[in-house]
Amino acid sequence: LREIELKVETIILAGGYSSRMGMDKALIGMEGVTTIEYLIRKLAPFSKDIHVVLGKNYQTVAPLVAQTANAIFNSEHSLGMFSSIKAGFKCISGDAPILLQMIDQPSVPVTVYQHLLSSLDAENLCFQPLLSDSGEKWHPVILSPKLKETILEEPSDSTLRDVLQNIPLASKKWVLVRDIHVLQNMNSPLDRQKWSQISRDGKTLHSSV
């Protein structure tokens, strides 16, 4: 894999209740470590800082990331994911693009991140994968640091979708990818089995057009 020169500030959203999974998604085993450790290891080469936003799982997960990332307790985690995004944005420096990483998308290949980072520019505010086969827009999303105040001014019970819909179309860039892992949503044991099978089968694992 080629070296990535541009560094982003990464926010990993890992403070949900994981109720459908039946266990904390951050603690699921993946390649010999927990999912949260696996993600940090994967994202570290192109992250100037990594912020892991946690909720009620802070006491159990924070010790696992203390040496490699900034563990943040979101006191408003019961309000939903956007409250965790705000908690992460309160800690960023604001001088680099911000990668939003969901804990339930651990299998997105590094090549997808490389492709996203190579598509960054100073004009656009939002960079989002667009699956070339279906036209679906999904994650991971990279946001301009210019959006920091906008994010922080939003109510904690808002949604990321609301914020993205308010960004002018001319300030968004959709990055064509061909890897269905950008659609991953690992919320239940059945989801976990499904995506593990897709990874084993090697289906549509190309990251660029």
N, C-alpha and C positions, 0 to 999 in steps of 0.2 A: 504494500500500500504506500502511496506517495505521502510525503511529509506535508502536514497541514500547517501553513504559516500563520494564518489568521486565528486569533484566539477569541472565544466567546465567553461570556459569563453564563454558566449553566445553572438553572433552577430545576431540581428534581422534586416533583410533587409526589410525596409519599405519606401524606397525613390522613388518608381516607380510612373508613371503618373496615373495609375488606369483608363486609358481612356476607356477600354471596360466595366469596372464596372460602370462607370458613377458617381462615388464618390470615395473618398479616402478609400482604403481598410482598412487602419489603424483605420478609424473612424466608420466603420460598427458596429452596436450594436451586442453584443454577451453576453448572460447571464447577462444582466443588466449593462454592461460596454462596452467600445469600444474594438475592436479586439486587439489593441496594449496593452491595460491594461490587457485584459484577458490572452494574451500570457505571459506577464511579470509575472503575478500572477502564472501561471502554471509552468514556467521555473525557478522561483526564488529558490525553495527548493534545486536544484542541480546546481545552477550557483553562482560562486564566484563573478562574475561581469556580468552585462548585458549591452551591447552597442546597442543602437537603431540608425541605420543609416537612415537618412532622406534626402530628396531633397528639392523640391520647397514647400513641406508641412511642413518644419521645424517650421515655426512660429505657425502653428495650432496644431501640434502634440507634439512638445517638451515640452510645459507646462504640458501635461498630464503624462509625464514620468519622469519629473525632480526629483521627490522625490524617485523614485525606480530604475532608470537606467541612464546611461550616454547617452544623446542625442547628436548625431554627425551630423553635416551638411556636406554633400558630395557635394562639389562645382563642381564636374564632373559628377553629376547624369545623365546628358543628354547622356553620353557615354554608359550607360547600367548598368546591375546588377553587373558586375565584378568590376566596379569603386567603387561601394558601399562596396563590399567585401574588396577591398584594403583600403578604408577609415576606416573600422572596424578593420582590421589587424594593422593599424598604431597605434591603441589605446590599443591593448591587451598587457598584461605583458609578454606573451611568456613562462609562467611557468605552463601552464595547457592546456589540450586539448581544441579545439575551436569548439563549436557547431554552425553551420550555420542554422538559422531558417528563412524561408520565411514567409512574412506576409500573403501569400495566402494559408498557411497550418495550420490554427488555430486548427483543430480538431484532430490532431494526439494525441492519448491517452498517458497519462503519462507512462503507461506500456511499450510503444514502446521506450521511452527515457530510461527507466530503463534497458530494454533489451540491448540497444545500449551501455550504460555506463558499464554494466557488461561484455561487450565483449571487452573493451579497453585493450590494452597492450602497452608495450614500444617499440615493434619492428615495428609495422605497422604505416603507415603515414595517411591512410584514412580508415574510417569505414563508410560503407554505407548500408542502408537497401536493402535487396533482397527479393522481394515478392515471397514466396515459391510456390504459385499456378501458377504464370506466368513467373517467372524468371526476372521480370523487376527490374531495379535498380533505386532508386529515393532518396527522401529526407525524413528526415533531415540527413545531412552529418556531421560527426565529423572528424576534421583534427588535426594532430599532430602539436604542436607548432614548430617542426623542419621545418615546411613548411613556417614559417613567412617570411623569406627573399625571398624565391622563389615566394611567392604571391606578395610581394611588388616590386619585380623586373619585374614582368609581365606588359605589356602595359595596360592602363586602359580600352581600348576597346577590351581586350581579353575576354575569357569566362572561367567559372569554368570548363566546359567540357574539354577545352584545357589543363588546369592544371592537371586535374585528369587523362587524357589520357597519360600524360608524367610521371606519377608516375609508377615505376616498378610494374608489376603484383604481384611480391613476397612481396610488401610492402602495399598491399591493403587487407582489410578484408571485406567480404560481410556478413552481419548479417541477417540470415533468419527471416522474420516476416510474419504474416498472417493477417495483418490489411491493408485493401486497402486505408486507409487514408494517407498512405505514398505516394500514387499517386495523392493526392488532388492537384488541380491547380485551385484556385478560382479566375478566372479572369473576370467573367461576372455575371450578375444576374441569368442567366440560370445555370451556374456552382454552384452558391450559393444555388439555389433551389435543384439541383441534390444532392449535398453533405449533405444538411440538411435532405433530404429524406433518404439517406443511413444511416445517424446517427440515425434517428428515427426508421428505420427498424432493426438496430442492426446487419447489415450484416458484416460477417468476422471481428469481433472486437477482435480477439485474437492476441496478440503481438508477441508471440514466437512460435517456432516450437514444 
